[in-house]
């Protein structure tokens, strides 16, 4: 364009008369640096502030004035040129001027359009800034609310930790643990009179068929009588969750005693009826009874116990089991009931715990958690708590239960399938199952079921072996009493690690004593000492902790289903050990305990890496341990519904382990449905490798536990 104007000026100057052509293009100011041309003459904006908007407005006005002046000058010149007789070169120059003038006009119009877009974008940015400011204010309010809530929760927890053991609470626990005493009694009662029962089976078979029963067949029948107890336990344990939800914890225990009385009666009348099938069937029925007890009793005790006593009172379950074992071993010696005439009475005495529980338990209240959370009977729950705490001040307990209920609203009634599919509950379920396996696959049931034969094979006389078996029961009771105060001082995880480690060491010693018993006479006593030490460490950790921690890992909604699965696994492992140990002993001989040593090492590693400490934690706090998976932290932050969710999420902050974590990174993961009108965001954080908290996920939600 400038070349054309220069040619026009030269032409006019050679003509002499024409005044020099004034080029209006030279009057146009240079475009500022923050406004640049793109292909096609369009302008790209970088203005993002009000000052830039004013600059653009002034530039536009200047361009308009310059275009107007240029248009008038060019129009006048064109008119003057058209009146004269001009050469072809002048006409071409004029056409070029018109073309460039049109392009300039289009550029100005494009600039106007760009400025309008800048104005609209700036209005949108102002709205987003207002939204972010509103979100910040809401976050500050939420922080203050969370701080007040944490302070209130801490005060409530301290008051809960001050609660003590009352007479009525002790009475309720005593009545409930009779079910676990029943379990312990029937676990050990079959051990001492094993030869008497085998002789009875031979006699009955010979009277029926007139031929002697082969020793291998007798051993198989006796193994069935031992192991069918575990099959009944599987059935009872698996149905424990359904019974607990339908009839309540107390109601389920009362109904279960019908099975206890029936099974004990069948076993007691076995010899009179001359029918060893009655013994097997009675063992199955009493197994169902004990399976239900192992599910219902820990659940009931964990729900009525105060927070600071939950560990110690949970250990009472194992204390009752060990007392039952000891009673069965003492009564099973030949001087009392371990004879051909006395063993039916020994088995039939299992009726006593069932009748005693039927007499004592009706005076006890139902579980307050079951009444409040499952049945929604608040007044009945308050009455039960007043009786258990011996005080009218039960608001702290009610608030703690309400907090658990709010945290579990989405899981108020969880089926087995939902429990298995829930990502949040999968980790505690796995821990509960492995803890139950660590109890049964540790080798302890091999000691309970076959301790007499183990001691006999190690070189002791039969009478000495029976007294050594009694020593196992006495050691179990004594060490369980020792572990009662340690449970809430040392912690569940620590005791379990000590127990598994000690059992691993002494299982190796048992194997060594078996290997060299024939070379050294006193090695049989090393076998007894190693076995007793093995039992000591079992009582410290794996004996009681799996029952306690399984009930602690779950809140009210999934607890019955989780207990049912854990108890089923426990009884399945019990059955496998009971039915398989004689064959494994015959196959491996002196190396019988090596497989148990390997299992103990695996369980120790799992406990060290995966099992959390639950000492002095509420059910809500324990649940939060598994919600915050992979070191992440979650919080609900306010969102006004305007702007974008990442703007609200990245501006949020949350307190984690005493440190305030402020998010600044953009979110790389879009929400599933970020619809307008949502009032909250559930935001998750994790720790970046550099130690800085990094926002990694957010999604919209209406309430805390019901997310899109």
C-alpha positions as a printed Julia matrix, in Angstrom:
708×3 Matrix{Float64}:
   0.0      0.0     0.0
   2.84     2.36    0.83
   4.45     1.64   -2.57
   1.23     2.53   -4.34
   0.95     5.78   -2.39
   4.57     6.65   -3.23
   3.93     6.01   -6.92
   0.87     8.24   -6.74
   2.87    11.01   -5.05
   5.63    10.81   -7.69
   3.06    11.02  -10.46
   1.44    14.08   -8.91
   4.78    15.78   -8.37
   5.79    15.24  -12.01
   2.46    16.76  -13.01
   3.4     19.93  -11.15
  -0.08    21.22  -10.41
  -1.28    18.5    -8.07
  -0.64    18.97   -4.4
   1.31    16.14   -2.81
  -0.87    13.14   -1.83
  -1.18    12.9     1.94
  -0.92     9.24    3.03
  -3.36     8.6     5.88
  -1.73     5.19    6.45
   1.26     7.0     7.97
  -1.05     8.45   10.64
  -2.03     5.0    11.98
  -0.23     4.26   15.23
   1.85     1.11   15.65
  -0.14    -1.76   17.22
   0.92    -2.32   20.84
   2.94    -5.38   21.78
   0.05    -7.09   23.6
  -2.1     -6.94   20.42
  -0.62    -8.9    17.5
  -1.78    -9.82   14.04
  -2.5    -13.42   13.08
  -3.05   -14.96    9.62
  -5.86   -13.27    7.8
  -5.31   -10.0     9.59
  -7.05   -11.08   12.81
  -5.95    -9.83   16.2
  -5.08   -12.01   19.14
  -5.86   -10.67   22.61
  -3.84   -11.04   25.72
  -5.73    -8.49   27.8
  -7.05    -9.95   30.98
  -7.44    -6.87   33.21
  -9.47    -3.69   33.24
  -6.39    -1.6    32.23
  -5.99    -3.71   29.08
  -9.65    -3.21   28.28
  -9.26     0.59   28.51
  -6.18     0.48   26.29
  -8.05    -1.5    23.66
 -10.94     0.93   23.79
  -8.6      3.92   23.22
  -6.87     2.08   20.37
 -10.22     1.4    18.71
 -11.28     5.04   18.94
  -7.92     6.16   17.51
  -8.26     3.74   14.6
 -11.76     4.98   13.88
 -10.64     8.64   13.81
  -7.7      7.86   11.55
  -9.87     5.83    9.17
 -12.38     8.7     8.98
  -9.65    11.24    8.14
  -8.11     8.88    5.61
 -11.49     8.2     4.0
 -12.24    11.9     3.58
  -8.8     12.64    2.11
  -8.96     9.69   -0.24
 -12.51    10.48   -1.33
 -11.54    14.06   -2.13
  -8.51    12.91   -4.04
 -10.48    10.28   -5.94
 -13.06    12.81   -6.97
 -10.33    15.14   -8.16
  -8.58    12.38  -10.07
 -11.78    11.15  -11.7
 -12.51    14.6   -13.08
  -9.18    14.78  -14.87
  -7.72    12.74  -17.63
  -5.52    10.2   -15.89
  -3.19     7.54  -17.04
  -3.74     3.75  -16.6
  -1.15     3.66  -13.84
  -3.16     6.09  -11.76
  -6.29     3.91  -12.18
  -4.41     0.8   -11.04
  -3.04     2.65   -8.05
  -6.52     3.8    -7.1
  -7.84     0.22   -7.32
  -5.07    -0.94   -5.03
  -5.88     1.83   -2.6
  -9.55     0.79   -2.57
  -8.62    -2.85   -1.99
  -6.28    -2.07    0.88
  -8.83     0.31    2.35
 -11.39    -2.5     2.37
  -8.91    -4.86    4.06
  -8.17    -2.22    6.67
 -11.87    -1.78    7.3
 -12.26    -5.56    7.79
  -9.31    -5.55   10.22
 -10.94    -2.8    12.24
 -14.22    -4.74   12.35
 -12.33    -7.86   13.42
 -10.65    -5.85   16.17
 -14.06    -4.67   17.35
 -15.26    -8.29   17.49
 -12.17    -9.34   19.45
 -12.7     -6.55   21.94
 -16.32    -7.66   22.43
 -15.13   -11.23   23.12
 -12.58    -9.89   25.6
 -15.36    -8.02   27.39
 -17.51   -11.17   27.61
 -14.57   -13.26   28.86
 -13.71   -10.67   31.47
 -17.27   -10.72   32.74
 -17.06   -14.54   33.0
 -13.71   -14.3    34.82
 -15.21   -11.83   37.29
 -18.06   -14.26   37.95
 -15.61   -17.13   38.52
 -13.53   -14.97   40.85
 -16.66   -14.15   42.81
 -17.47   -17.87   42.95
 -13.96   -18.74   44.16
 -14.22   -16.06   46.83
 -17.55   -17.47   47.92
 -16.07   -20.98   48.02
 -13.15   -19.73   50.12
 -15.56   -18.2    52.6
 -17.53   -21.44   52.76
 -14.32   -23.4    53.23
 -13.31   -21.17   56.12
 -16.7    -21.72   57.71
 -16.33   -25.45   57.16
 -12.86   -25.42   58.7
 -14.18   -23.71   61.79
 -17.04   -26.19   61.97
 -14.69   -29.17   61.56
 -12.35   -27.79   64.23
 -15.27   -27.38   66.63
 -16.49   -30.87   65.76
 -13.04   -32.38   66.34
 -12.77   -30.62   69.67
 -16.22   -31.83   70.68
 -15.42   -35.38   69.53
 -12.19   -35.38   71.51
 -13.99   -34.25   74.65
 -16.64   -36.92   74.12
 -13.96   -39.58   73.6
 -12.18   -38.55   76.82
 -15.45   -38.89   78.72
 -15.99   -42.33   77.16
 -12.49   -43.35   78.22
 -13.36   -42.48   81.82
 -16.17   -45.04   82.0
 -15.57   -48.01   84.27
 -16.77   -51.55   84.86
 -20.14   -51.72   86.62
 -21.8    -54.66   88.37
 -24.54   -55.05   85.79
 -22.08   -54.84   82.9
 -20.03   -57.6    84.55
 -23.18   -59.67   84.97
 -24.15   -59.24   81.3
 -20.66   -60.23   80.12
 -20.62   -63.27   82.42
 -23.98   -64.43   81.08
 -22.89   -63.92   77.47
 -19.48   -65.64   77.67
 -21.1    -68.87   78.81
 -21.54   -69.44   75.09
 -17.77   -69.26   74.58
 -17.26   -71.57   77.57
 -19.54   -74.0    75.75
 -17.28   -73.7    72.69
 -14.1    -74.34   74.69
 -15.6    -77.28   76.57
 -16.74   -79.08   73.43
 -13.45   -78.38   71.67
 -11.42   -80.22   74.31
 -13.87   -82.75   75.71
 -13.35   -85.29   72.92
  -9.59   -85.47   73.53
  -9.19   -87.36   76.83
 -11.75   -90.18   76.34
 -10.69   -90.88   72.75
  -9.72   -94.51   73.44
 -12.91   -95.15   75.44
 -15.02   -93.82   72.57
 -13.08   -95.89   70.03
 -13.67   -99.06   72.12
 -17.37   -98.19   72.32
 -17.55   -97.92   68.51
 -15.87  -101.32   68.15
 -18.27  -102.95   70.62
 -21.38  -101.51   68.95
 -20.2   -102.57   65.5
 -19.45  -106.1    66.66
 -22.88  -106.42   68.33
 -24.57  -105.22   65.14
 -22.66  -107.14   62.51
 -20.83  -109.86   64.45
 -17.39  -108.89   63.15
 -14.57  -106.75   64.5
 -14.11  -103.23   63.17
 -10.72  -102.55   61.61
  -8.51  -100.08   63.48
  -8.23   -97.84   60.41
 -12.02   -97.66   60.15
 -12.29   -96.87   63.87
  -9.82   -94.03   63.47
 -11.81   -92.72   60.5
 -15.08   -92.83   62.49
 -13.46   -91.05   65.42
 -11.99   -88.4    63.08
 -15.5    -87.83   61.72
 -16.85   -87.44   65.26
 -14.12   -84.9    65.97
 -14.36   -82.98   62.7
 -18.14   -82.87   62.23
 -18.14   -80.49   65.19
 -16.33   -78.03   62.9
 -18.83   -78.6    60.06
 -21.65   -77.66   62.42
 -19.57   -74.67   63.51
 -19.32   -73.52   59.88
 -23.09   -73.65   59.47
 -23.71   -71.86   62.75
 -21.04   -69.24   62.17
 -22.24   -68.43   58.66
 -25.84   -67.99   59.82
 -24.78   -65.87   62.82
 -25.12   -62.56   60.96
 -28.67   -63.32   59.83
 -29.68   -64.46   63.34
 -28.12   -61.34   64.9
 -30.01   -58.97   62.59
 -33.33   -60.77   62.82
 -33.52   -61.66   66.52
 -30.91   -59.37   68.01
 -27.7    -60.3    69.78
 -29.36   -61.31   73.04
 -32.34   -62.94   71.33
 -30.06   -64.99   69.1
 -28.08   -66.25   72.1
 -31.24   -67.29   73.92
 -32.58   -69.24   70.92
 -29.18   -70.83   70.38
 -29.36   -72.56   73.76
 -32.1    -74.82   72.38
 -29.47   -76.29   70.06
 -27.0    -76.58   72.94
 -29.43   -78.56   75.06
 -30.38   -80.8    72.13
 -26.8    -81.58   71.12
 -25.66   -82.29   74.69
 -28.63   -84.59   75.26
 -27.88   -86.59   72.11
 -24.25   -87.09   73.12
 -25.22   -88.0    76.69
 -27.61   -90.74   75.56
 -25.19   -92.25   73.03
 -24.09   -95.21   75.16
 -27.56   -96.01   76.48
 -28.91   -96.15   72.93
 -25.91   -98.22   71.69
 -25.68   -95.93   68.64
 -22.44   -94.16   67.79
 -24.3    -92.3    64.99
 -26.09   -90.45   67.79
 -22.68   -89.23   69.02
 -21.78   -87.96   65.56
 -25.15   -86.21   65.12
 -24.94   -84.72   68.62
 -21.45   -83.38   67.85
 -22.86   -81.76   64.71
 -25.73   -80.07   66.61
 -23.44   -78.82   69.38
 -21.1    -77.61   66.63
 -23.9    -75.45   65.17
 -24.52   -74.11   68.67
 -20.85   -73.25   69.18
 -20.61   -71.68   65.71
 -23.46   -69.31   66.55
 -21.81   -68.55   69.9
 -18.51   -67.61   68.26
 -20.39   -65.11   66.07
 -22.92   -63.69   68.55
 -20.93   -63.49   71.8
 -17.99   -61.31   70.56
 -20.48   -59.1    68.73
 -22.63   -58.61   71.86
 -19.67   -57.94   74.18
 -17.97   -55.47   71.81
 -21.23   -53.5    71.49
 -22.0    -53.22   75.22
 -18.41   -52.63   76.42
 -17.16   -49.06   77.1
 -14.49   -47.74   74.75
 -11.61   -47.99   77.25
 -12.53   -51.55   78.34
 -13.41   -53.01   74.96
 -10.06   -54.74   74.5
  -9.9    -56.28   77.97
 -13.54   -57.35   77.96
 -13.11   -58.76   74.47
 -10.36   -60.99   75.86
 -12.94   -62.46   78.24
 -14.16   -64.44   75.2
 -10.88   -66.31   75.04
 -10.76   -66.63   78.83
 -14.1    -68.43   78.75
 -12.85   -70.7    75.96
  -9.73   -71.61   77.95
 -11.75   -72.22   81.12
 -14.02   -74.53   79.15
 -10.99   -76.36   77.79
  -9.49   -76.75   81.26
 -12.76   -78.03   82.75
 -13.09   -80.63   79.99
  -9.49   -81.78   80.49
  -9.79   -82.02   84.28
 -13.08   -83.92   84.12
 -11.67   -86.16   81.39
  -8.97   -87.81   83.49
  -9.52   -91.45   84.48
  -9.98   -90.6    88.15
 -13.11   -88.56   87.36
 -15.05   -89.18   84.11
 -12.43   -90.5    81.67
 -13.69   -94.07   81.93
 -15.9    -96.39   79.88
 -18.86   -95.58   82.14
 -18.15   -91.9    82.65
 -17.45   -90.54   79.14
 -21.18   -90.19   78.16
 -21.69   -88.03   81.26
 -18.57   -86.05   80.31
 -20.04   -85.27   76.89
 -23.54   -84.68   78.26
 -22.32   -82.04   80.74
 -22.3    -79.62   77.79
 -25.95   -79.07   78.73
 -24.93   -77.09   81.83
 -23.64   -73.87   80.13
 -26.76   -73.78   77.93
 -29.18   -74.1    80.86
 -27.19   -71.59   82.93
 -27.27   -69.03   80.12
 -31.01   -69.52   79.69
 -31.41   -68.62   83.37
 -29.05   -65.62   83.48
 -29.32   -63.91   80.09
 -33.02   -62.82   80.17
 -32.16   -60.25   82.86
 -29.56   -58.62   80.58
 -30.44   -55.82   78.14
 -30.23   -56.11   74.38
 -27.23   -54.47   72.7
 -27.8    -50.67   72.75
 -26.14   -50.35   69.33
 -28.54   -52.89   67.88
 -31.52   -51.08   69.45
 -30.47   -47.61   68.28
 -28.81   -48.15   64.91
 -30.49   -51.28   63.57
 -33.96   -50.99   65.14
 -34.08   -47.19   65.63
 -35.44   -47.61   69.18
 -33.69   -44.72   70.92
 -35.57   -44.84   74.2
 -34.94   -48.57   74.64
 -31.26   -47.97   73.84
 -31.09   -45.26   76.5
 -32.66   -47.56   79.09
 -30.18   -50.32   78.24
 -27.23   -47.91   78.53
 -28.45   -46.58   81.9
 -28.51   -50.12   83.25
 -25.11   -51.06   81.8
 -23.35   -47.81   82.82
 -25.18   -47.46   86.16
 -25.67   -43.78   85.33
 -28.24   -41.5    83.72
 -25.48   -39.64   81.84
 -25.44   -41.64   78.62
 -25.43   -38.82   76.07
 -21.78   -39.43   75.14
 -22.57   -43.04   74.25
 -25.65   -42.0    72.27
 -23.65   -39.36   70.36
 -20.91   -41.87   69.58
 -23.49   -44.31   68.22
 -25.14   -41.53   66.21
 -21.76   -40.6    64.72
 -21.24   -44.23   63.75
 -24.73   -44.3    62.25
 -24.08   -41.16   60.19
 -20.78   -42.56   58.96
 -22.53   -45.75   57.89
 -25.75   -44.41   56.39
 -24.82   -45.8    53.0
 -24.11   -49.18   54.61
 -27.07   -49.4    56.98
 -27.99   -52.89   55.84
 -25.22   -54.65   53.97
 -25.59   -58.11   52.48
 -22.78   -60.62   52.04
 -22.47   -59.75   48.36
 -22.35   -56.0    49.03
 -19.74   -56.57   51.72
 -17.53   -58.54   49.35
 -17.9    -55.91   46.59
 -17.36   -52.81   48.73
 -13.89   -51.25   48.12
 -13.93   -49.58   51.53
 -14.77   -52.79   53.41
 -12.62   -55.17   51.37
  -9.43   -54.36   53.31
 -10.89   -54.88   56.81
 -12.63   -58.04   55.62
  -9.34   -59.44   54.32
  -7.67   -58.59   57.64
 -10.49   -60.26   59.59
 -10.27   -63.43   57.5
  -6.46   -63.67   57.74
  -6.61   -63.07   61.5
  -9.03   -66.0    61.86
  -6.75   -68.18   59.74
  -3.78   -67.16   61.9
  -5.63   -68.62   64.86
  -6.6    -71.96   63.32
  -3.64   -72.66   61.0
  -1.14   -71.88   63.75
  -1.34   -75.53   64.84
  -3.12   -74.89   68.13
  -6.08   -77.12   67.29
  -3.7    -79.96   66.57
  -2.55   -79.51   70.18
  -6.12   -79.28   71.53
  -7.5    -82.28   69.66
  -4.49   -84.59   69.76
  -2.32   -83.35   72.65
  -2.5    -86.64   74.53
  -1.33   -88.67   71.52
   1.33   -86.03   70.75
   2.79   -86.34   74.26
   2.59   -90.13   74.13
   4.46   -90.22   70.83
   7.13   -87.92   72.28
   7.95   -90.52   74.95
   5.61   -89.81   77.91
   3.46   -92.45   79.53
  -0.28   -92.22   78.87
  -1.05   -91.02   82.38
   1.69   -88.38   82.22
   0.43   -87.29   78.8
  -3.06   -86.67   80.22
  -1.67   -84.55   83.04
   0.45   -82.64   80.53
  -2.75   -82.0    78.58
  -4.3    -80.6    81.76
  -1.26   -78.38   82.06
  -2.05   -76.95   78.61
  -5.5    -75.92   79.84
  -4.12   -74.37   83.01
  -1.48   -72.42   81.09
  -4.14   -71.15   78.68
  -6.28   -69.83   81.53
  -3.34   -68.21   83.34
  -1.91   -66.49   80.26
  -5.32   -65.28   79.13
  -5.74   -63.61   82.53
  -2.31   -62.0    82.08
  -3.27   -60.71   78.64
  -6.46   -59.0    79.94
  -4.76   -55.79   81.18
  -2.19   -55.89   78.36
  -4.85   -55.71   75.66
  -5.69   -52.04   76.28
  -2.14   -51.06   77.28
   0.08   -52.71   74.69
  -2.47   -52.9    71.87
  -3.95   -55.67   69.75
  -1.45   -55.55   66.91
   1.63   -55.66   69.16
   0.34   -58.6    71.2
  -0.58   -60.5    68.07
   2.93   -60.03   66.68
   4.48   -61.24   69.94
   2.16   -64.25   69.99
   2.83   -65.3    66.39
   6.59   -64.81   66.8
   6.76   -66.92   69.96
   4.65   -69.68   68.42
   6.93   -69.76   65.38
  10.03   -70.2    67.54
   8.57   -72.94   69.73
   7.05   -74.81   66.79
  10.64   -75.19   65.57
  11.65   -76.47   69.03
   8.79   -79.01   68.97
  10.07   -80.34   65.64
  13.64   -80.55   67.02
  12.46   -82.44   70.12
  10.59   -84.94   67.92
  13.71   -85.53   65.81
  16.15   -86.28   68.65
  13.8    -87.79   71.26
  15.2    -91.28   70.62
  18.81   -90.17   71.03
  18.37   -88.22   74.27
  16.0    -89.45   76.98
  15.08   -86.06   78.45
  14.03   -84.69   75.03
  10.45   -85.8    75.77
  10.37   -83.14   78.5
  11.67   -80.55   76.04
   8.7    -81.49   73.86
   6.32   -80.83   76.77
   7.99   -77.5    77.64
   7.98   -76.4    74.0
   4.32   -77.33   73.61
   3.37   -75.44   76.8
   5.37   -72.4    75.63
   3.64   -72.68   72.25
   0.3    -72.49   74.09
   1.52   -69.55   76.21
   2.19   -67.39   73.17
  -1.08   -68.51   71.59
  -2.95   -67.25   74.66
  -1.1    -63.91   74.51
  -2.09   -63.08   70.92
  -3.81   -65.36   68.4
  -6.11   -66.89   71.02
  -8.26   -63.85   71.72
  -7.32   -61.06   69.31
  -8.91   -62.45   66.09
 -12.36   -62.59   67.72
 -11.96   -59.11   69.18
 -10.44   -57.3    66.22
 -12.88   -58.73   63.68
 -15.76   -57.16   65.61
 -13.82   -53.88   65.98
 -12.93   -53.47   62.3
 -16.57   -53.02   61.22
 -19.33   -50.62   62.13
 -22.91   -51.56   62.91
 -24.11   -52.07   59.33
 -21.58   -54.57   57.94
 -20.56   -56.12   61.29
 -22.97   -59.1    61.3
 -22.12   -60.13   57.73
 -18.4    -59.64   58.34
 -18.52   -61.71   61.52
 -20.4    -64.44   59.68
 -17.74   -64.65   56.95
 -14.86   -64.55   59.43
 -16.4    -67.22   61.65
 -17.12   -69.4    58.62
 -13.46   -69.19   57.6
 -12.39   -69.95   61.17
 -14.5    -73.09   61.34
 -13.46   -74.22   57.86
  -9.81   -74.02   58.91
 -10.75   -75.77   62.17
 -12.31   -78.6    60.17
  -9.32   -78.91   57.81
  -6.9    -79.18   60.75
  -9.14   -81.6    62.64
  -9.67   -83.98   59.74
  -6.23   -83.63   58.18
  -3.84   -83.61   61.13
  -3.83   -87.42   61.75
  -3.0    -88.07   58.08
  -0.4    -85.29   58.06
   1.12   -86.72   61.25
   1.36   -90.17   59.66
   2.88   -88.71   56.49
   5.37   -86.22   57.97
   5.99   -88.01   61.29
   8.57   -85.94   63.19
   8.19   -82.97   60.79
   4.48   -82.57   61.55
   4.76   -78.99   62.85
   6.86   -77.57   60.0
   3.82   -76.6    57.84
   2.44   -74.7    60.85
   5.8    -72.93   61.23
   5.58   -71.73   57.62
   2.02   -70.45   58.15
   3.06   -68.62   61.32
   5.85   -66.8    59.45
   3.4    -65.72   56.72
   0.84   -64.49   59.26
   3.49   -62.52   61.17
   4.54   -60.68   58.0
   0.9    -59.93   57.08
   0.12   -58.61   60.58
   3.22   -56.4    60.56
   2.41   -54.86   57.18
  -1.38   -54.72   57.02
  -3.09   -54.87   60.42
  -3.79   -51.45   62.05
  -3.85   -50.75   65.77
  -7.43   -50.36   67.09
  -6.63   -49.63   70.73
  -8.76   -46.8    72.2
 -10.33   -45.98   68.82
 -14.05   -45.55   68.23
 -15.74   -47.57   65.53
 -15.97   -44.39   63.45
 -12.21   -43.78   63.75
 -11.41   -47.37   62.81
 -13.64   -47.09   59.74
 -11.81   -43.88   58.73
  -8.51   -45.8    58.71
  -9.75   -47.84   55.75
 -11.53   -44.97   54.0
  -8.25   -43.08   53.82
  -6.6    -45.74   51.69
  -3.19   -45.23   50.03
  -2.36   -42.45   52.46
  -5.13   -40.26   51.08
  -7.25   -37.74   52.97
 -10.84   -36.93   52.21
 -13.01   -34.0    53.16
 -16.3    -32.42   52.19
 -15.93   -28.82   51.04
 -18.67   -26.36   50.22
 -19.52   -25.55   46.62
 -21.98   -22.88   45.6
 -22.8    -24.61   42.31
 -21.3    -21.9    40.13
 -18.03   -21.94   38.27
 -16.15   -25.24   38.02
 -15.65   -27.97   40.63
 -11.85   -27.89   40.28
 -11.83   -24.24   41.32
 -13.57   -25.13   44.58
 -11.63   -28.35   45.09
  -8.17   -26.91   44.49
  -8.85   -24.04   46.89
  -9.83   -26.42   49.69
  -7.69   -27.38   52.64
  -7.83   -30.21   55.12
  -5.99   -31.07   58.33
  -4.02   -34.33   58.25
  -1.86   -35.61   61.14
  -1.64   -32.12   62.58
  -0.64   -30.45   59.3
  -2.85   -28.19   57.23
  -2.79   -29.43   53.63
  -3.72   -26.76   51.08
  -4.43   -27.88   47.55
  -3.1    -25.91   44.61
  -2.62   -28.44   41.84
  -5.25   -28.68   39.13
  -7.38   -31.79   39.16
  -6.57   -34.2    36.34
  -9.64   -36.33   36.91
 -13.03   -34.98   35.88
 -16.07   -35.58   38.11
 -18.56   -38.2    37.07
 -21.41   -35.68   37.05
 -20.55   -32.09   37.86
 -24.09   -30.79   37.56
 -25.14   -27.35   38.71
 -27.05   -27.22   41.95
 -24.76   -29.59   43.88
 -23.79   -27.97   47.12
 -20.76   -30.0    48.17
 -17.63   -31.65   46.83
 -16.04   -34.77   48.3
 -12.35   -34.08   47.76
  -9.49   -36.59   48.11
  -5.8    -35.85   48.57
  -2.72   -37.99   48.55
   0.93   -37.37   49.35
   3.11   -36.58   46.34
   6.66   -38.01   46.15
   8.09   -34.62   47.04
   6.07   -34.55   50.26
   3.57   -31.99   49.03
  -0.1    -32.8    49.3
  -1.57   -33.28   45.84
  -5.21   -33.23   44.82
  -5.89   -36.42   42.88
  -9.65   -36.85   42.78
 -12.87   -35.05   43.52
 -16.53   -35.66   42.82
 -19.8    -33.95   43.57
 -22.02   -35.24   46.32
 -25.25   -34.41   48.11
 -24.28   -36.01   51.41
 -21.05   -37.39   52.78
 -21.7    -41.08   52.14
 -23.79   -40.98   48.97
 -21.56   -39.92   46.12
 -22.27   -39.61   42.43
